[in-house]
Each structure stands twice: as structure tokens, then as C-alpha cells.
Amino acid sequence: MIQARIRQHYAPSPESAAFTLDLQFETAAGVTVLFGPSGAGKTLTLDVMAGFAQPAEGRISVAGHVWFDAAQQIHLPPRDRHCGYVFQNYALFPHRTLRQNLEFAAERLPRLERHRRVNDMIEAFRLTDLAGRMPHELSGGQKQRASIARALLAAPVLLLLDEPAQGLDPALRQDLYFLLRQVRAEFATPIMLVTHDLDECFELGDQMLVLDRGRLLQQGTPRQVIDQPSSLDVAELLALYNLLPVEIRTLDPSRKESMVRFGDFDLHGPYFPGRLRGDRVTLYIRPELLTATPRDGKPAANQVPVTLERAVERARTVRLEFSEGLAAVCDPRTYERHKHNKEWVVEFPASYLRVL
């Protein structure tokens, strides 16, 4: 169990703005993903957990052991926290071979045990043919595997990974995900991982912490966060949704129905508890949940007529961007048949409408 309450303020300087890290979270074993934009405080949070940065206030305990407590003046140095930290630049010793890098992490073990453990790790991480190479002779993916293996050789109680997939091509990225899933299953070491990538959150994360400007905006499983963002700030950070200003026109708790007004059109949706008629709120819905078809006659219920402004072709889908600030997704074959149409209707599935 990881319990952390952290507060640290950095005063402004002539070349930088003020920044306050103010977080409180609790998470269990598994992978906890720190997600947010650059400057949100993600790497600083890892540095605080590792003991490289000391907050002004708060308390950190891991597996029942207190690592930091401002009130009790406890601040364990990094060497006493037994964290494994994989930095963005991997931080392999440039003057040592891959094997020697790993041996350094296991230097406290007896010689024969150290040799066995290093060999086991080299084999487990598919580094056998690379053990004699220097770091500058390794690819990015090979350095990544070596740095994770080195971190695990020290038997850490917590593994910290700062954007481990940064700079890796799609194939190497999938290799890394497979490796980290193995680490999670075989070593049972809690992991805190920094990322900007939502797919990475789903690939690896058991828990997700959404950070922005030093604040924790939401915590939950990746699916919980995606399906139910807690605020407009979170929804904007995730950048997954159509975010549309609407007014609540009717609320019917007995039928579990509501109706909202979007521009000149009424949209039927589920009942929104805690809301009142006349409330101006933001409707959010992912583009892939909308159905877009060429306009043919008068729009039906929950359909909005729109003009196609841009189509963005992707590997498996086409993103259609319309007037009214709407976007939808369709398959390439559908788009190819109707790409000359400019007038479309977008249908909103009533059961998927949500408001913030």
C-alpha cells in the first residue's frame, strides 16, 4: 500500500513561474499511472517518492514504512528507500558494459549469488547476446530493457518509471508493454509510471492519477476515468470527447429521461441526477459513439444537421470534423462512398449522453 500526501511550493523567478505540487493519493500494488500534460508535476512526484526532492509538508508511507513525515521530521535518503528508478535517459553507466551495469545493482549480494541473479535477469530480459556491449552500442529498446533489469536486480520495494516508452517505435513499444506486464506478474513490485499516452494507461495501468498544474484532478481505473471524467478540466485534458454547451430543458426521474437543448435542436438523454431545469452544462460524448450519415430529408429524433469541414484519414478509421464543433468517426469504406457529400446528419445515442 502506498499512501502519500505531498505539498511543495516553488516561488517564481525571473525566468520561471511559481509552481505548487499539492497531492494526496492512496494506491495498492500493481501499476499506478501518472497521466497529465507537461509541467503537471508527474516527474516531480516520482522524485519526491524516491527521496530526490523533499516537500515542505506531508507524509509518505510505503508498505507500512514511513519514508517522509514533515511533522515528525522524517526524511529517508534515497539509498534507504530501496526504490528502483528508470529515468527518461536510462542513466546506464557509459563506461561499463551492460553486464557490468547490472552487476553494480547486485553488488551487495555474495559473488556466486550475484552472478546467478545477473545471468537470470539477462536471460529473462532477452539481453544474452548484448551483455558485453557498451551502452552507446545499444538501441533505445535495449537500453530500456537493461535499465529496468538493473532496477529490479536491487529488489526494490517500489519501481518508478518516467515515460518508459518515450522515443520507442510501435513494435518496441509493444515489446516494452509485454515486458512490464511480465514484471508486474512475476516480481509483484508496485510500479508508478509517468506517461502522456492514454493507450499506455489502458495497456498497463491498474490505477490512473490525472494530474494538472500540481493538482490531482481524478483517480480511478483507466476505464472509470475515461467513462466518467470528474470535471470539465479532466475531459479537456483527455481530449477524447465532443464537448458541447447545452441547456437542460426537461428532467423526468420517473422515466429516467431528460432532454437538453444543443443550438436549435433537442436531444433526448438519460436522467441527470443533481441537475435542474435551465442548468447550462457541458455535454460530453466520444466521436466514435456518434453515427454520421449523409443528409437525406428532415433530421430524425436526436439527429443534428451539420456541414463536413474536414476529414482526417487514419490507419483504421476516418475522423469527420463538422460544423457546430462536432466530430465523428467512420470506417474508411463508408467515407470513400460518401466523401463528396458536404451535408450530413449526426445522430446522438440517447443512452450515452453525459453532462458535466
TORVEX-173334 format. One record per atom (N, C-alpha, C): x, y, z. Coordinates in steps of 0.02 Angstrom, whole numbers, padded with zeros to 5 digits, always signed. Layout:
BEGIN
XYZ
...
//
This chain:
BEGIN
+00042-00060+00000
+00000+00000+00000
+00044+00063+00000
+00029+00109-00045
+00065+00172-00049
+00017+00228-00028
+00036+00266+00022
-00003+00323+00045
+00041+00385+00042
+00017+00436+00009
+00058+00496+00001
+00016+00559+00007
+00042+00605+00044
+00015+00674+00048
+00075+00720+00040
+00075+00759-00013
+00134+00797-00033
+00115+00869-00047
+00153+00915-00018
+00143+00986-00035
+00210+01020-00037
+00224+01051-00094
+00287+01089-00102
+00274+01148-00148
+00297+01207-00127
+00287+01268-00167
+00355+01292-00192
+00357+01310-00255
+00416+01340-00285
+00400+01411-00304
+00437+01458-00276
+00424+01529-00288
+00444+01548-00360
+00413+01600-00386
+00431+01621-00454
+00502+01650-00456
+00532+01646-00514
+00597+01676-00525
+00593+01718-00589
+00646+01755-00605
+00642+01796-00666
+00626+01757-00729
+00642+01692-00730
+00632+01653-00791
+00584+01594-00782
+00549+01591-00726
+00501+01537-00716
+00444+01560-00672
+00386+01530-00683
+00326+01547-00644
+00326+01507-00580
+00285+01528-00533
+00276+01490-00471
+00242+01424-00486
+00256+01374-00443
+00226+01308-00452
+00214+01278-00383
+00155+01248-00374
+00139+01214-00312
+00118+01142-00327
+00152+01095-00297
+00132+01025-00301
+00092+01009-00238
+00030+00991-00246
-00015+00979-00190
-00058+00918-00205
-00035+00859-00182
-00067+00796-00199
-00081+00755-00137
-00133+00715-00141
-00146+00664-00090
-00177+00604-00126
-00145+00546-00118
-00171+00486-00151
-00152+00424-00111
-00188+00370-00125
-00176+00305-00095
-00186+00253-00149
-00138+00208-00156
-00143+00158-00208
-00111+00093-00184
-00136+00037-00211
-00112-00028-00190
-00061-00055-00240
-00044-00119-00234
+00004-00150-00279
-00023-00149-00350
+00022-00159-00399
+00003-00155-00468
+00037-00094-00499
+00009-00071-00554
+00038-00014-00590
-00007+00047-00581
+00022+00100-00553
-00013+00164-00546
+00016+00212-00597
-00026+00236-00642
-00005+00278-00697
-00018+00351-00679
+00033+00393-00686
+00026+00465-00678
+00018+00496-00747
-00041+00522-00761
-00057+00548-00827
-00069+00623-00822
-00044+00660-00870
-00057+00732-00872
-00011+00766-00921
-00022+00831-00934
+00019+00867-00982
+00088+00881-00954
+00133+00906-00997
+00198+00927-00974
+00190+00983-00922
+00231+00979-00870
+00227+01030-00818
+00174+01017-00765
+00142+00958-00768
+00089+00943-00720
+00116+00924-00651
+00180+00903-00648
+00209+00881-00585
+00220+00806-00580
+00216+00771-00637
+00221+00698-00636
+00292+00675-00616
+00343+00700-00651
+00411+00680-00635
+00431+00704-00566
+00409+00763-00547
+00423+00788-00480
+00394+00742-00427
+00334+00714-00440
+00304+00667-00393
+00349+00605-00386
+00375+00579-00442
+00421+00522-00437
+00484+00540-00397
+00510+00600-00409
+00570+00622-00373
+00557+00627-00297
+00497+00650-00279
+00479+00653-00208
+00473+00583-00179
+00442+00537-00216
+00436+00469-00192
+00505+00437-00182
+00551+00451-00228
+00618+00422-00224
+00662+00454-00172
+00643+00514-00149
+00684+00549-00099
+00732+00599-00129
+00729+00610-00196
+00772+00659-00227
+00748+00730-00216
+00685+00739-00199
+00657+00805-00183
+00619+00798-00117
+00626+00848-00075
+00594+00846-00010
+00538+00898-00007
+00476+00877+00002
+00421+00926+00006
+00422+00963+00073
+00386+01018+00075
+00383+01057+00137
+00334+01027+00186
+00282+00996+00160
+00230+00967+00203
+00210+00898+00178
+00182+00858+00224
+00153+00795+00202
+00181+00734+00236
+00163+00676+00207
+00184+00613+00235
+00182+00560+00180
+00231+00516+00177
+00234+00462+00129
+00249+00398+00166
+00208+00347+00155
+00222+00281+00182
+00211+00229+00128
+00255+00179+00127
+00252+00125+00077
+00258+00059+00115
+00209+00016+00105
+00207-00049+00138
+00214-00043+00213
+00183+00009+00241
+00183+00018+00314
+00245+00053+00341
+00294+00070+00299
+00355+00103+00321
+00352+00177+00302
+00364+00220+00350
+00361+00292+00339
+00427+00315+00306
+00420+00344+00247
+00479+00369+00212
+00488+00444+00223
+00432+00478+00233
+00435+00550+00243
+00377+00571+00287
+00392+00614+00335
+00340+00643+00378
+00366+00711+00401
+00338+00764+00371
+00363+00831+00387
+00353+00847+00461
+00296+00828+00489
+00282+00844+00559
+00331+00809+00606
+00351+00747+00589
+00397+00709+00631
+00470+00718+00610
+00482+00760+00560
+00549+00774+00534
+00584+00709+00511
+00545+00667+00476
+00572+00606+00447
+00581+00616+00372
+00641+00604+00348
+00654+00607+00276
+00709+00557+00260
+00687+00496+00241
+00736+00445+00224
+00772+00464+00160
+00839+00457+00158
+00875+00471+00096
+00859+00418+00044
+00872+00433-00020
+00856+00385-00073
+00884+00315-00062
+00945+00310-00036
+00976+00244-00028
+00939+00200+00022
+00901+00231+00067
+00865+00193+00118
+00792+00178+00098
+00770+00204+00041
+00701+00191+00019
+00695+00130-00025
+00750+00108-00053
+00751+00047-00094
+00702+00052-00153
+00705+00110-00187
+00665+00120-00248
+00708+00102-00308
+00677+00072-00358
+00708+00068-00423
+00681+00124-00466
+00726+00162-00498
+00705+00221-00536
+00734+00215-00606
+00691+00211-00657
+00713+00210-00726
+00698+00279-00756
+00752+00316-00770
+00746+00384-00794
+00732+00386-00869
+00712+00444-00893
+00698+00451-00964
+00760+00438-01007
+00819+00454-00981
+00881+00444-01019
+00915+00378-01002
+00880+00336-00963
+00903+00268-00944
+00958+00268-00892
+01004+00317-00893
+01056+00326-00841
+01100+00264-00833
+01115+00229-00887
+01164+00175-00885
+01234+00205-00880
+01279+00172-00843
+01347+00197-00838
+01381+00189-00907
+01404+00244-00937
+01430+00239-01006
+01496+00201-01011
+01534+00196-00955
+01600+00164-00957
+01596+00090-00937
+01536+00063-00927
+01528-00007-00908
+01487-00044-00960
+01502-00108-00968
+01461-00148-01013
+01392-00158-00983
+01348-00186-01024
+01280-00200-00999
+01283-00245-00938
+01323-00299-00942
+01329-00344-00885
+01355-00308-00824
+01405-00266-00832
+01434-00230-00776
+01384-00181-00746
+01341-00152-00787
+01289-00109-00761
+01242-00148-00715
+01225-00208-00737
+01180-00249-00696
+01215-00274-00633
+01279-00291-00638
+01316-00315-00580
+01322-00261-00527
+01325-00199-00548
+01328-00143-00500
+01267-00143-00455
+01208-00157-00483
+01147-00157-00444
+01144-00214-00395
+01182-00268-00408
+01180-00327-00365
+01244-00335-00325
+01283-00281-00317
+01349-00287-00287
+01347-00307-00213
+01290-00298-00179
+01286-00316-00109
+01277-00391-00099
+01260-00427-00152
+01250-00499-00146
+01316-00536-00146
+01320-00596-00117
+01379-00637-00122
+01395-00650-00196
+01459-00662-00211
+01482-00665-00280
+01444-00716-00322
+01436-00778-00297
+01401-00829-00336
+01328-00812-00345
+01296-00786-00292
+01225-00766-00297
+01218-00708-00346
+01265-00661-00343
+01263-00604-00389
+01268-00628-00462
+01315-00674-00474
+01324-00699-00542
+01260-00734-00567
+01230-00775-00524
+01168-00810-00543
+01112-00762-00557
+01102-00714-00512
+01047-00667-00520
+01055-00625-00583
+01115-00603-00597
+01127-00562-00657
+01114-00603-00719
+01138-00666-00720
+01126-00709-00778
+01051-00721-00788
+01015-00733-00734
+00943-00744-00739
+00908-00683-00767
+00929-00624-00746
+00897-00563-00769
+00914-00550-00842
+00976-00562-00861
+00996-00553-00931
+00955-00599-00977
+00944-00660-00955
+00904-00707-00995
+00831-00687-00996
+00804-00668-00938
+00733-00650-00934
+00717-00590-00977
+00764-00544-00984
+00752-00482-01021
+00780-00485-01092
+00797-00546-01115
+00821-00558-01183
+00880-00513-01201
+00931-00515-01157
+00990-00473-01165
+01054-00516-01173
+01046-00582-01181
+01104-00627-01181
+01156-00608-01232
+01136-00592-01292
+01184-00576-01346
+01211-00506-01341
+01188-00468-01291
+01208-00398-01285
+01249-00383-01222
+01260-00435-01181
+01289-00424-01115
+01357-00390-01116
+01396-00400-01169
+01463-00370-01172
+01465-00302-01206
+01408-00277-01228
+01408-00212-01263
+01408-00154-01214
+01435-00098-01239
+01433-00036-01201
+01366-00002-01215
+01342+00043-01170
+01277+00075-01181
+01270+00110-01248
+01324+00141-01273
+01317+00177-01337
+01309+00129-01396
+01319+00064-01384
+01311+00014-01437
+01242-00018-01436
+01199+00005-01390
+01132-00024-01383
+01079+00022-01415
+01026-00008-01438
+00969+00031-01463
+00929+00058-01404
+00881+00101-01419
+00839+00129-01365
+00801+00076-01328
+00772+00027-01365
+00735-00026-01332
+00779-00070-01290
+00841-00083-01313
+00888-00124-01275
+00910-00088-01211
+00922-00023-01217
+00939+00016-01157
+00882+00016-01107
+00821+00020-01134
+00763+00019-01089
+00758-00046-01050
+00766-00102-01085
+00763-00167-01051
+00819-00173-01000
+00879-00150-01019
+00936-00155-00973
+00925-00112-00910
+00897-00053-00918
+00887-00009-00861
+00833-00037-00814
+00781-00068-00841
+00729-00098-00799
+00758-00159-00763
+00797-00200-00799
+00829-00258-00768
+00875-00236-00711
+00913-00184-00722
+00958-00160-00669
+00919-00136-00609
+00864-00101-00621
+00823-00077-00565
+00794-00135-00525
+00773-00188-00558
+00742-00244-00524
+00793-00288-00486
+00856-00287-00509
+00908-00327-00475
+00919-00305-00403
+00905-00243-00389
+00914-00218-00320
+00854-00236-00276
+00806-00276-00301
+00747-00296-00264
+00711-00236-00233
+00689-00188-00274
+00658-00128-00247
+00589-00143-00218
+00569-00102-00169
+00501-00107-00143
+00453-00066-00186
+00480-00023-00229
+00439+00018-00273
+00480+00033-00336
+00450+00023-00394
+00483+00037-00458
+00452+00099-00489
+00494+00148-00504
+00472+00212-00533
+00497+00215-00605
+00450+00227-00651
+00466+00230-00722
+00444+00297-00751
+00491+00336-00778
+00475+00402-00805
+00471+00398-00881
+00410+00395-00907
+00396+00390-00979
+00438+00336-01011
+00429+00273-00991
+00473+00220-01016
+00467+00206-01090
+00412+00224-01121
+00403+00210-01193
+00421+00268-01237
+00447+00322-01208
+00463+00381-01247
+00516+00365-01299
+00502+00384-01362
+00551+00375-01415
+00553+00306-01445
+00512+00259-01421
+00512+00191-01448
+00463+00186-01507
+00482+00149-01558
+00435+00139-01614
+00380+00091-01592
+00326+00085-01631
+00268+00045-01609
+00286-00027-01591
+00331-00059-01629
+00348-00129-01614
+00385-00134-01547
+00433-00089-01536
+00471-00090-01473
+00426-00071-01415
+00378-00027-01428
+00331-00007-01376
+00290-00068-01353
+00268-00109-01400
+00230-00169-01381
+00274-00218-01344
+00338-00223-01363
+00385-00265-01326
+00391-00242-01254
+00396-00176-01246
+00402-00148-01178
+00340-00162-01137
+00281-00155-01167
+00219-00168-01130
+00217-00242-01108
+00237-00287-01153
+00238-00358-01135
+00286-00369-01077
+00344-00337-01080
+00394-00344-01028
+00368-00319-00961
+00336-00261-00961
+00311-00233-00899
+00253-00274-00870
+00213-00304-00913
+00161-00349-00887
+00193-00410-00854
+00249-00434-00882
+00285-00489-00851
+00313-00467-00783
+00341-00407-00781
+00368-00382-00718
+00314-00378-00665
+00256-00353-00684
+00200-00347-00637
+00179-00415-00611
+00179-00465-00655
+00155-00532-00635
+00208-00570-00595
+00271-00565-00616
+00323-00608-00587
+00357-00579-00526
+00364-00513-00524
+00403-00483-00470
+00359-00453-00415
+00295-00442-00429
+00248-00415-00380
+00273-00351-00349
+00312-00312-00387
+00338-00248-00364
+00289-00193-00384
+00264-00152-00337
+00221-00096-00356
+00258-00049-00404
+00223-00025-00453
+00253+00018-00504
+00215+00084-00508
+00252+00139-00511
+00224+00205-00527
+00255+00227-00593
+00213+00244-00641
+00235+00255-00709
+00207+00321-00735
+00250+00362-00764
+00230+00426-00793
+00219+00417-00868
+00164+00445-00894
+00151+00441-00965
+00107+00499-00988
+00112+00515-01053
+00065+00560-01086
+00015+00522-01129
+00023+00456-01132
-00012+00415-01181
-00070+00377-01149
-00131+00392-01172
-00190+00359-01144
-00191+00284-01160
-00168+00265-01219
-00165+00193-01234
-00120+00157-01185
-00066+00189-01165
-00021+00160-01116
-00055+00151-01049
-00098+00198-01031
-00136+00191-00968
-00177+00127-00969
-00209+00113-01026
-00251+00053-01031
-00209-00010-01037
-00152-00006-01072
-00109-00064-01080
-00081-00087-01012
-00065-00040-00968
-00026-00057-00909
-00059-00040-00843
-00102+00011-00841
-00123+00040-00778
-00177+00001-00742
-00166-00010-00677
-00220-00034-00634
-00257+00026-00603
-00219+00078-00588
-00247+00142-00564
-00217+00198-00605
-00256+00252-00611
-00235+00309-00651
-00245+00373-00609
-00192+00412-00604
-00195+00477-00571
-00190+00531-00624
-00240+00573-00630
-00240+00627-00679
-00216+00690-00645
-00158+00716-00667
-00128+00775-00637
-00129+00834-00685
-00135+00893-00656
-00128+00954-00695
-00108+01011-00648
-00056+01047-00667
-00032+01104-00628
-00022+01088-00554
+00006+01028-00542
+00022+01009-00474
-00035+00983-00433
-00094+00975-00463
-00153+00952-00426
-00176+00884-00453
-00204+00844-00408
-00235+00781-00428
-00308+00795-00444
-00326+00786-00507
-00394+00801-00529
-00440+00742-00522
-00413+00681-00532
-00456+00622-00529
-00413+00560-00520
-00440+00511-00484
-00407+00447-00476
-00458+00391-00487
-00437+00338-00520
-00481+00280-00531
-00448+00234-00580
-00482+00180-00600
-00456+00138-00653
-00459+00179-00718
-00416+00162-00767
-00420+00198-00831
-00491+00198-00861
-00526+00142-00856
-00594+00139-00884
-00640+00186-00847
-00635+00189-00780
-00678+00234-00742
-00665+00307-00761
-00602+00324-00769
-00584+00393-00785
-00610+00411-00855
-00601+00367-00903
-00622+00381-00971
-00699+00385-00976
-00733+00338-00943
-00806+00336-00948
-00839+00392-00909
-00808+00413-00854
-00839+00464-00811
-00788+00515-00787
-00765+00558-00831
-00720+00612-00807
-00755+00653-00754
-00717+00671-00702
-00748+00703-00644
-00761+00778-00655
-00731+00807-00705
-00739+00880-00715
-00724+00897-00788
-00742+00958-00806
-00727+00982-00873
-00651+00985-00884
-00613+01002-00832
-00540+01004-00837
-00512+00935-00857
-00538+00882-00826
-00515+00815-00842
-00534+00798-00914
-00596+00812-00932
-00619+00797-01000
-00576+00833-01053
-00558+00895-01039
-00516+00931-01087
-00446+00902-01090
-00419+00881-01034
-00352+00850-01033
-00351+00785-01073
-00404+00745-01065
-00406+00681-01100
-00413+00689-01175
-00444+00744-01196
-00450+00761-01268
-00481+00704-01308
-00533+00673-01280
-00566+00617-01312
-00636+00632-01336
-00664+00688-01316
-00736+00698-01319
-00755+00757-01364
-00817+00753-01390
-00852+00814-01409
-00875+00847-01344
-00858+00910-01335
-00880+00948-01276
-00926+01003-01300
-00991+00996-01284
-01041+01039-01315
-01081+01076-01262
-01089+01142-01268
-01130+01179-01220
-01204+01165-01233
-01239+01144-01181
-01311+01129-01188
-01348+01157-01127
-01414+01162-01135
-01458+01182-01080
-01507+01125-01066
-01516+01110-01002
-01563+01057-00984
-01634+01084-00989
-01675+01052-01032
-01743+01076-01043
-01793+01038-01000
-01785+00972-00995
-01832+00933-00954
-01793+00880-00915
-01822+00861-00857
-01795+00807-00816
-01854+00765-00792
-01852+00700-00804
-01906+00656-00784
-01877+00596-00747
-01872+00601-00680
-01842+00546-00642
-01882+00482-00645
-01949+00487-00653
-01990+00426-00654
-01975+00385-00716
-01962+00417-00772
-01946+00382-00834
-01871+00377-00846
-01833+00407-00801
-01759+00408-00807
-01739+00438-00874
-01771+00495-00890
-01758+00530-00953
-01745+00603-00942
-01714+00633-00992
-01704+00706-00991
-01703+00729-01063
-01702+00795-01071
-01694+00824-01137
-01650+00886-01130
-01601+00892-01175
-01557+00951-01174
-01563+00987-01242
-01548+01050-01239
-01551+01092-01300
-01481+01107-01323
-01464+01084-01384
-01400+01098-01414
-01412+01141-01476
-01393+01205-01472
-01408+01250-01528
-01482+01255-01538
-01507+01235-01596
-01578+01238-01611
-01611+01169-01606
-01577+01121-01576
-01602+01052-01578
-01607+01023-01507
-01660+00983-01498
-01670+00948-01434
-01643+00878-01439
-01608+00857-01387
-01579+00790-01384
-01605+00754-01323
-01632+00695-01333
-01655+00654-01277
-01596+00616-01247
-01596+00611-01181
-01542+00576-01147
-01566+00544-01083
-01521+00514-01044
-01540+00484-00980
-01554+00538-00928
-01581+00518-00872
-01593+00565-00817
-01526+00586-00787
-01519+00651-00772
-01458+00678-00743
-01471+00697-00670
-01455+00653-00623
-01466+00669-00551
-01428+00730-00530
-01458+00769-00485
-01424+00828-00458
-01427+00889-00502
-01460+00884-00560
-01465+00941-00606
-01535+00970-00602
-01542+01033-00626
-01606+01067-00626
-01622+01090-00696
-01686+01098-00709
-01707+01127-00773
-01678+01196-00780
-01652+01211-00839
-01622+01276-00851
-01546+01277-00840
-01519+01224-00809
-01446+01222-00799
-01411+01222-00866
-01358+01262-00870
-01315+01262-00929
-01254+01219-00912
-01245+01166-00948
-01193+01116-00933
-01156+01099-00998
-01106+01056-00990
-01068+01033-01049
-01083+00960-01061
-01108+00945-01120
-01120+00875-01139
-01055+00848-01167
-01037+00787-01145
-00977+00756-01173
-00993+00687-01201
-00966+00673-01260
-00976+00608-01292
-00918+00597-01341
-00893+00536-01342
-00836+00520-01385
-00858+00517-01458
-00817+00540-01504
-00836+00540-01576
-00856+00471-01602
-00824+00418-01577
-00839+00351-01603
-00908+00327-01583
-00941+00361-01536
-01009+00342-01516
-01063+00376-01558
-01043+00424-01598
-01090+00459-01641
-01095+00424-01709
-01154+00427-01739
-01165+00399-01805
-01174+00456-01855
-01132+00459-01906
-01136+00512-01956
-01157+00481-02023
-01208+00510-02054
-01232+00487-02119
-01247+00547-02163
-01243+00540-02229
-01261+00595-02274
-01333+00617-02262
-01345+00681-02266
-01412+00707-02253
-01460+00688-02309
-01519+00665-02289
-01570+00646-02337
-01638+00661-02307
-01661+00722-02317
-01725+00742-02290
-01718+00774-02220
-01774+00775-02185
-01777+00807-02119
-01744+00763-02066
-01703+00794-02022
-01671+00754-01969
-01722+00720-01924
-01707+00660-01903
-01750+00622-01857
-01732+00642-01786
-01764+00608-01737
-01750+00622-01667
-01677+00610-01651
-01650+00656-01611
-01580+00653-01589
-01529+00658-01646
-01551+00686-01702
-01505+00699-01757
-01496+00774-01765
-01434+00793-01782
-01417+00864-01793
-01386+00871-01862
-01414+00915-01905
-01385+00926-01971
-01320+00966-01965
-01269+00946-02002
-01204+00978-01998
-01172+00980-02067
-01120+01020-02073
-01082+01025-02136
-01012+00997-02124
-00991+00954-02168
-00924+00924-02161
-00871+00977-02178
-00826+00988-02132
-00773+01037-02142
-00705+01006-02157
-00694+00947-02128
-00629+00915-02138
-00634+00841-02124
-00596+00801-02160
-00591+00729-02146
-00518+00712-02136
-00503+00678-02081
-00435+00658-02065
-00430+00583-02069
-00395+00558-02118
-00389+00486-02127
-00335+00458-02082
-00351+00403-02048
-00304+00370-02004
-00296+00297-02026
-00255+00259-01990
-00240+00191-02012
-00303+00149-02018
-00349+00153-01970
-00408+00109-01970
-00474+00146-01974
-00473+00211-01963
-00535+00249-01962
-00526+00316-01998
-00581+00351-02007
-00579+00419-02032
-00616+00463-01982
-00584+00517-01961
-00615+00565-01915
-00648+00619-01957
-00713+00628-01948
-00751+00679-01984
-00763+00738-01938
-00742+00796-01960
-00749+00857-01920
-00800+00902-01953
-00853+00919-01915
-00911+00955-01941
-00916+01025-01912
-00963+01062-01940
-00984+01124-01908
-01016+01109-01841
-01030+01159-01803
-01058+01152-01735
-01008+01122-01685
-00945+01117-01706
-00894+01091-01660
-00899+01016-01649
-00929+00980-01695
-00940+00908-01688
-00888+00868-01726
-00870+00810-01699
-00827+00762-01734
-00857+00693-01725
-00851+00652-01777
-00874+00583-01775
-00822+00540-01810
-00829+00475-01801
-00781+00427-01831
-00820+00378-01874
-00792+00364-01933
-00823+00313-01975
-00768+00269-02005
-00787+00213-02035
-00737+00170-02065
-00718+00196-02135
-00659+00181-02159
-00636+00209-02224
-00682+00193-02282
-00713+00133-02282
-00757+00116-02338
-00818+00161-02341
-00848+00175-02283
-00906+00220-02281
-00887+00289-02305
-00830+00314-02282
-00808+00381-02302
-00795+00383-02377
-00764+00331-02404
-00748+00330-02476
-00811+00335-02518
-00866+00302-02496
-00929+00304-02534
-00961+00373-02531
-00950+00410-02477
-00987+00473-02467
-00943+00534-02460
-00880+00529-02480
-00833+00584-02466
-00849+00648-02504
-00889+00643-02557
-00908+00704-02594
-00967+00740-02562
-01000+00709-02514
-01056+00742-02479
-01029+00794-02430
-01060+00851-02429
-01042+00902-02380
-01095+00908-02325
-01157+00889-02341
-01211+00895-02293
-01225+00827-02261
-01220+00824-02194
-01227+00762-02157
-01274+00773-02098
-01295+00718-02067
-01328+00722-02002
-01289+00678-01953
-01284+00702-01892
-01251+00665-01839
-01303+00644-01788
-01306+00579-01773
-01355+00553-01726
-01323+00540-01658
-01356+00564-01605
-01332+00555-01537
-01369+00497-01504
-01334+00445-01483
-01368+00390-01447
-01388+00413-01377
-01451+00411-01363
-01477+00441-01300
-01444+00411-01238
-01431+00346-01239
-01406+00313-01178
-01334+00332-01162
-01297+00362-01210
-01227+00379-01199
-01216+00453-01183
-01269+00492-01179
-01260+00563-01165
-01242+00572-01091
-01191+00613-01078
-01169+00629-01010
-01155+00703-01007
-01164+00732-00947
-01152+00804-00940
-01105+00817-00881
-01070+00874-00886
-01026+00897-00834
-01048+00967-00812
//
